[in-house]
Amino acid sequence: MNPIRILVVEDDAEINLLVSTYLSKDGFDVDSVTDGQEAIERFSGHGSSEYQLVVLDMMLPRAGGHEVLRTIRAKSTIPVIILSAKDRESDKIIGLELGADDYLTKPFTIGELVARVKAQMRRYTIFNPSSESKNAKEMLAWGDLALDTATCEVTVAGEKKTLTAKEFAILKLFLSYPSRVFTKAQIFQAVWEEESISDDNTVMVHINRLRTKIEPDPSNPVFIQTVWGFGYKLG
């Protein structure tokens, strides 16, 4: 099996070296760049298929982290973990809305970052099966909404939708249990594989972002509906 390739985008040389070194020790194949434009170039052409995860700083020279993230999301659904010195809630929400899967505030411990990388790769691997398993095709559907667990494709009325790994995981959860109401804590535990959630914003941001991609009218959702006082369910 080929090693998982990770791109570390961080302009602080010490942090870049620290993150790259520890991820390499854990068996990952790590490339690193120190500015946003170089990161964007890595995702031009066929480069988007080279990496399975990106660790992305937000404050970068030549091109900012938000621009890098938009470029990645235009070509790939791989997990992106943001590193940022900005710890305001609004900054985290912006990062998540742009397509990030996780947000880690500086200063952070290298152990926590490695654990988050491993958790993201477990989730991404589960929802992006290898070619050996693609013969076991399974379709989940609700009205015009269809999800193929073998190819990881989502379509609405036949039109393909590009989702991040977290968005795909949330949607698969709903389609797997179409009659169940999920609380925000249950969604967080199932998708992020953590026992508790400190606030509701992480789940809410991902639900809202998912709705903008799959709902004909996100302000009046027909697929993922809010059950006031409880959580969410398939419509």
N, C-alpha and C positions, 0 to 999 in steps of 0.2 A: 504493500500500500504506500502511495506517495505521501510524504509529510504534508501537513497543512501549511499553506503559505500565508504569512501575515505581513501586511505593510504597516510600518510604524511611521507616522507623519508627525514630527516634533522638532521644533527649531532649537530647543534647549539641548545642547550637545550632551550634557551629563544625564538628563532624563532620557534622551533618546538611547544612549548607550546602555543605561540601566535597564530600561524596558526590553530592549532588543536582546541583551545578554540573558536575562532571566527567562524570556520566552524561548530562546534558543536552548537553554538548559532543560526546559520542559519538553523538548522534542519538536518544536515548531520550526519551520523554515522561514526565517525573518529577513525581510528587506527593510531598509530605512531611508527616508529622505528628510530634508530639513527645511523645505519650503513648499508652499501650496502649489506653485506652478509645476514643479517636478512631479508632485503627486497627481495632478491633473493629467500630465503627460503619460503617467503610468497606466491611466485608464482610457487612453485614446487607442483607437484601432482595436486590435485583438487583446490589448492588455487587461481588459476587464475580466477575462477568464483566468488570469494568472493567480489571483488571490482569493482566499476564502474568508478573510476578516481584515478590517482596517482599524487601527488605533489612531485616532485623529485629534490633534491639538487644534484649538480654535484660533488662536492668535499666531498667524503665520506670515512670513514675508512673501511678497510677490503676488500671492493669492490667498485670501482668507479661508478659514475652515468651512464657512458656510458655502463658499463657491466650490470648494473641493467636494463637500457632501452632495451638493446638487449634481455635480458631474458624475459621482459614483452612482447615485440613485437613478440617473438617466440611463445607465448601462447595466446595473447589477442590483441584486437583492441581498448581497452578502451582509453579514452583521457589521455594524460600525459602532465602535465605542468611543465616545467623545471624552477627551481630557481637557479640562478648562479650569482656570483660576477664578472664573466667574461662578459664584454660588447662588446668585439670585434665582428665585423660582421662575421668573420670566425668561431668563437665559436658558434654563433647562427646557422649558416648554418650547421655545423656538427651535432648539436643537432636535428635540423629539419630533416636532411637527415637520421639520425638514427631512426626516427619515432616519435619524439615529436610533439605534436599538438600546443603547445604555449611555449613561452620563456619569462620569466620575470626576469629582471636584479635587483640584490640587489644594494642598498637598495630599497625597494618597500613599498607601502602603503598597509595595510591589506585590505582596501576597494577595491583597484584595484584587488588584488588577488581573493577575494571573488566574485567580479563581473566576472572575467575571468572563475572561476570555474563554476558559474551559466551558463555562455554563452556556455561553453563546454558541460555541461550536457544537456542544451536545444538542442544543435545540435546532441549530441549522442542519446538522447531519440527519436528525430524525425527520425533518420536513423536506429534505433534499436527498432522497435515497439514491444509492449507487445504481449503476446500470444493471447490475446483476439482479436487482429486485424489481426492475421496471416491468417485468412480465406479469407481476401480481398487481395489475391495475385496479384501482378502486376509485369510483366516482362518488362524490357526495354532492347532493343537489337540493335546492330549495327554490321552486319556481324557475325563474330565468337565471338564477345563480348556480354555478357549478364549480366544483373544486376537484381536481385530479390529484390524488395523493401520490401517485407514481411519478408524474411529470412535474408536479408542483405548479400547475397552471390553474388560474382562476379566470373564469369567463362570466360575463353578464350579457344575456341575450346573444351569445356567440362572440362577443367582443372581449378580447384578452385584456386582463388587468394586471399591472405590475405591482406586487406587494412586497414589503419587506418580510424578513423571516418572522418577526413578532406579529405583524399583521396577519400573515398566513396562519400562524399558530392560533391566534384568537379566532379567526374565521373557522378553522378546522374544528376548534373546540365547540363552537355553536352548532355547526353542521353535524357533528358527531352525536350531539344530544339536543335534537331540535325542539323538544318539549320542555326543556329545563331552563329555569331562571338562574343565572349566575350572579352572585354578588361580586363587587369589585375585588374583594379580598380573594375569592375563589379563582377569579380570572388571573389575578397576579400570581397566586400560588401555582396554578397549572402552567402558565406560560413562562414566568420568570423563574420558576422552581425555587422560590423562597417562601418561608413560612408566613411572613407578615408583610404588611405594607404600611409605610409611615403616613401616607396621605393618598387621596384619591386621584391626584392629577396624572400620574403615570398612566393608569388604565384609561382615564377619560381622554387624554390626549391621543392615545393609540386608537381608541374607539372612534373618536371624531375624525382622525386621519383616514381610518379604514372606510368610514362612511363616505368621505369625499371621493373615494376611488370606486366604490361599488354601488352606491345608491343613486338612482335616477335623480332624486332631489334630496340631498343630505339634510336639509332643514326639515324634511318630512319623511323620515326613513321608513322603508317597507321591509327591509331585511333584518337589520339589527335594531330592535326597539328598546326603549327605556321603560323599565317597570318601576315606577316611582316608589321610592322608599325601600326598594330591594336591590335592583341592579339592571341586568340586561338579559334579553332573550331573543331567539330567532323569531322574526315577525309572523 
